């Protein structure tokens, strides 16, 4: 049974999971409750150490997109345009790790662009399509309909590999901007107290399912890649991302609110 609990920077769903206190509830989530929320929120309704990584489930492909009318067809051209017009371009990003990644990139590259916050990232996509904002960093599934309609250009994906749904789009590493690198980690978590034996067993089940090519194809159509890992591997990915976000937060002066 799947119960979707969105909102509150994922805290509503995570709090519901940690409060369940049973032996049969798992959490399927991006890694932000561990990697980002402790950096941006002074008080959390859960303890991040309560979330035990079990296995990665998928990787969300994140892209950098601009309106069709913007005179930039590559990241190089976008950076040059931003340097020529400091403070003139506007940008939006999905809250959390994506926002931190683009903010850190701006800081490292010495760029100045205006951030426009949105409660609903879909509204940002609508404004990008109409050129009311100039840059957007988000899951490519959000902007892909506008890309296909010819209103938006996808300049790069932040992941280490190209997305099957947009194979012609380079990665940020290929484009020469590794500071924009971000893998959208999605996976399963158990609650503190779950035995290592049970975590390994669930992980093995997920890895077995990941061998299903039909499921991989379905996920590819949503801008994701099917992934599976051991608990140790997933925990290492999360920790590496947590350290990276903490470094960005220090560099740009992010304080918990």
C-alpha positions as CSV (number, residue, x, y, z in Angstrom):
1,X,0.0,0.0,0.0
2,X,1.4,3.4,-1.0
3,X,0.5,6.5,1.0
4,X,1.7,9.8,-0.6
5,X,2.3,12.5,1.9
6,X,3.8,15.6,0.1
7,X,4.5,19.1,1.4
8,X,6.6,20.9,4.0
9,X,9.9,20.2,2.4
10,X,9.2,16.5,2.7
11,X,8.9,16.8,6.5
12,X,5.2,15.8,6.6
13,X,5.9,12.5,5.0
14,X,9.1,11.8,6.9
15,X,7.5,12.7,10.3
16,X,4.6,10.4,9.5
17,X,7.0,7.6,8.7
18,X,9.1,8.0,11.9
19,X,5.9,8.3,14.0
20,X,4.5,5.0,12.6
21,X,6.7,3.0,15.0
22,X,5.8,-0.3,13.4
23,X,7.7,-3.1,11.7
24,X,6.1,-2.9,8.2
25,X,6.3,0.8,7.1
26,X,9.1,1.9,4.7
27,X,9.9,5.4,3.4
28,X,10.5,6.1,-0.3
29,X,12.0,9.5,-0.7
30,X,14.8,11.7,-2.1
31,X,17.8,12.1,0.2
32,X,17.0,15.7,1.1
33,X,15.5,14.8,4.6
34,X,19.1,13.8,5.6
35,X,21.2,15.9,3.2
36,X,19.5,19.3,3.0
37,X,16.8,19.8,5.7
38,X,19.2,19.9,8.6
39,X,21.0,22.7,6.8
40,X,17.9,24.8,6.2
41,X,15.6,24.1,9.1
42,X,16.5,24.9,12.7
43,X,13.9,22.4,14.0
44,X,12.9,19.2,12.4
45,X,9.9,17.1,13.3
46,X,12.1,14.0,13.0
47,X,15.6,12.9,13.8
48,X,17.6,12.3,10.6
49,X,19.5,9.5,12.3
50,X,16.1,7.7,12.5
51,X,16.3,7.1,8.7
52,X,18.3,4.0,7.8
53,X,19.2,3.7,4.1
54,X,18.1,0.4,2.6
55,X,18.6,0.8,-1.2
56,X,18.6,3.3,-3.9
57,X,15.5,2.9,-6.1
58,X,15.9,5.4,-8.9
59,X,17.9,8.4,-10.1
60,X,16.0,11.6,-11.1
61,X,17.5,13.5,-14.0
62,X,17.9,17.2,-13.2
63,X,18.2,19.7,-16.0
64,X,19.1,23.4,-16.6
65,X,16.6,24.9,-18.9
66,X,16.0,28.4,-20.5
67,X,13.2,29.9,-22.6
68,X,13.5,29.4,-26.4
69,X,13.9,33.1,-26.9
70,X,16.9,33.5,-24.6
71,X,20.1,33.9,-26.6
72,X,21.9,30.9,-25.1
73,X,22.0,27.4,-26.6
74,X,24.8,26.0,-24.3
75,X,25.9,26.5,-20.7
76,X,28.9,28.4,-22.0
77,X,26.7,30.9,-23.7
78,X,24.4,31.1,-20.7
79,X,27.3,31.9,-18.4
80,X,28.7,34.5,-20.8
81,X,25.2,36.1,-21.0
82,X,25.0,36.2,-17.2
83,X,28.4,37.8,-16.9
84,X,27.5,40.5,-19.4
85,X,24.2,41.3,-17.6
86,X,25.0,41.0,-13.8
87,X,21.8,41.0,-11.8
88,X,19.6,41.0,-14.9
89,X,18.8,37.3,-15.4
90,X,16.3,35.6,-13.1
91,X,16.3,31.9,-12.0
92,X,14.2,29.4,-10.1
93,X,15.0,25.9,-8.8
94,X,13.3,23.1,-7.0
95,X,13.7,23.7,-3.3
96,X,16.4,21.8,-1.5
97,X,19.5,20.3,-3.1
98,X,18.8,21.7,-6.5
99,X,18.5,25.3,-5.1
100,X,21.8,24.8,-3.1
101,X,23.6,23.4,-6.2
102,X,22.7,26.3,-8.5
103,X,23.4,28.8,-5.7
104,X,26.8,27.3,-5.1
105,X,27.5,27.3,-8.8
106,X,26.7,31.0,-9.0
107,X,29.0,31.7,-6.0
108,X,31.9,29.7,-7.5
109,X,31.5,31.2,-11.0
110,X,31.1,34.8,-9.7
111,X,27.7,35.2,-11.3
112,X,24.8,37.4,-10.1
113,X,21.3,36.4,-11.0
114,X,18.0,37.1,-9.3
115,X,16.4,34.1,-7.5
116,X,12.6,33.9,-7.8
117,X,11.1,31.6,-5.2
118,X,8.0,29.5,-6.0
119,X,5.6,27.5,-3.8
120,X,4.7,25.4,-6.8
121,X,7.5,24.6,-9.2
122,X,5.0,23.9,-11.9
123,X,4.2,27.6,-12.0
124,X,7.9,28.3,-12.5
125,X,7.8,26.0,-15.5
126,X,4.9,28.0,-16.9
127,X,6.8,31.3,-16.4
128,X,9.9,29.8,-18.0
129,X,7.8,28.8,-21.0
130,X,6.6,32.4,-21.4
131,X,10.1,33.9,-20.7
132,X,9.0,35.6,-17.5
133,X,12.0,33.9,-15.8
134,X,15.3,33.1,-17.6
135,X,16.8,30.0,-16.0
136,X,15.3,27.0,-14.3
137,X,17.0,24.0,-12.6
138,X,14.6,21.1,-11.8
139,X,13.7,17.5,-12.7
140,X,13.7,17.3,-16.5
141,X,10.2,15.7,-16.4
142,X,8.8,19.1,-15.3
143,X,10.1,21.0,-18.3
144,X,10.1,18.3,-20.9
145,X,6.6,19.0,-22.2
146,X,7.7,22.7,-22.9
147,X,10.9,21.4,-24.5
148,X,8.9,19.2,-26.8
149,X,6.5,22.1,-27.5
150,X,9.5,24.2,-28.6
151,X,9.1,26.8,-25.9
152,X,12.0,25.8,-23.7
153,X,15.6,24.7,-24.4
154,X,17.3,22.0,-22.2
155,X,21.0,23.0,-22.0
156,X,22.4,20.2,-19.8
157,X,21.6,17.5,-17.2
158,X,23.3,17.7,-13.8
159,X,23.7,13.9,-13.6
160,X,26.8,11.9,-14.3
161,X,25.1,10.2,-17.2
162,X,22.9,11.5,-20.0
163,X,19.2,10.9,-19.6
164,X,17.6,8.3,-21.9
165,X,14.6,10.6,-22.4
166,X,16.9,13.4,-23.7
167,X,20.0,11.6,-25.1
168,X,21.2,14.6,-27.1
169,X,21.5,16.8,-24.0
170,X,25.0,16.8,-22.5
171,X,25.8,16.4,-18.8
172,X,27.2,19.4,-16.9
173,X,30.6,17.6,-16.7
174,X,30.6,17.2,-20.5
175,X,29.8,20.9,-20.8
176,X,32.7,21.8,-18.5
177,X,30.7,22.9,-15.4
178,X,31.1,20.2,-12.7
179,X,30.0,22.6,-10.0
180,X,26.4,22.0,-11.3
181,X,26.7,18.2,-10.8
182,X,23.8,16.7,-8.9
183,X,22.4,13.2,-8.9
184,X,18.8,12.9,-7.9
185,X,19.0,10.2,-5.3
186,X,15.7,8.4,-4.6
187,X,15.5,5.3,-2.3
188,X,14.0,3.3,0.4
189,X,14.6,3.9,4.1
190,X,13.8,1.9,7.2
191,X,13.5,3.2,10.7
192,X,16.2,3.1,13.4
193,X,16.2,-0.3,15.0
194,X,15.6,-2.2,11.8
195,X,18.1,-5.1,11.8
196,X,20.9,-5.2,9.2
197,X,19.7,-8.6,8.1
198,X,16.3,-7.2,7.2
199,X,17.8,-4.2,5.4
200,X,20.0,-6.6,3.4
201,X,17.0,-8.8,2.6
202,X,14.8,-5.9,1.4
203,X,17.8,-4.5,-0.6
204,X,18.2,-7.9,-2.3
205,X,14.5,-7.8,-3.3
206,X,14.9,-4.3,-4.8
207,X,18.0,-5.4,-6.7
208,X,16.1,-8.4,-8.1
209,X,13.2,-6.1,-9.2
210,X,15.8,-3.7,-10.8
211,X,16.6,-6.4,-13.3
212,X,13.2,-6.0,-14.9
213,X,13.8,-4.1,-18.2
214,X,10.1,-3.2,-18.6
215,X,10.2,-1.3,-15.3
216,X,13.5,0.4,-16.4
217,X,11.8,1.6,-19.6
218,X,8.7,2.9,-17.7
219,X,11.0,4.9,-15.3
220,X,13.1,6.2,-18.2
221,X,9.9,7.7,-19.7
222,X,9.4,9.8,-16.5
223,X,12.9,11.2,-16.6
224,X,14.4,8.7,-14.1
225,X,16.8,5.8,-14.3
226,X,16.2,2.5,-12.4
227,X,18.9,2.1,-9.7
228,X,19.5,-0.4,-6.9
229,X,22.2,-0.7,-4.3
230,X,23.2,-2.3,-1.0
231,X,22.5,-0.4,2.2
232,X,26.2,0.4,2.6
233,X,26.4,1.8,-1.0
234,X,23.3,3.9,-0.6
235,X,24.4,5.3,2.8
236,X,27.8,6.3,1.2
237,X,26.0,8.1,-1.7
238,X,23.9,10.0,0.8
239,X,26.9,10.9,3.0
240,X,28.9,12.2,0.0
241,X,26.0,14.4,-1.0
242,X,25.4,15.6,2.6
243,X,29.0,16.7,2.9
244,X,28.9,18.5,-0.5
245,X,25.7,20.4,0.4
246,X,27.2,21.4,3.8
247,X,30.2,22.9,2.0
248,X,27.9,24.9,-0.3
249,X,25.8,26.1,2.6
250,X,28.9,27.4,4.4
251,X,30.2,29.1,1.2
252,X,27.0,30.9,0.5
253,X,26.0,31.6,4.1
254,X,22.9,29.5,4.4
255,X,21.5,29.5,7.9
256,X,18.8,27.2,9.3
257,X,15.5,29.0,9.6
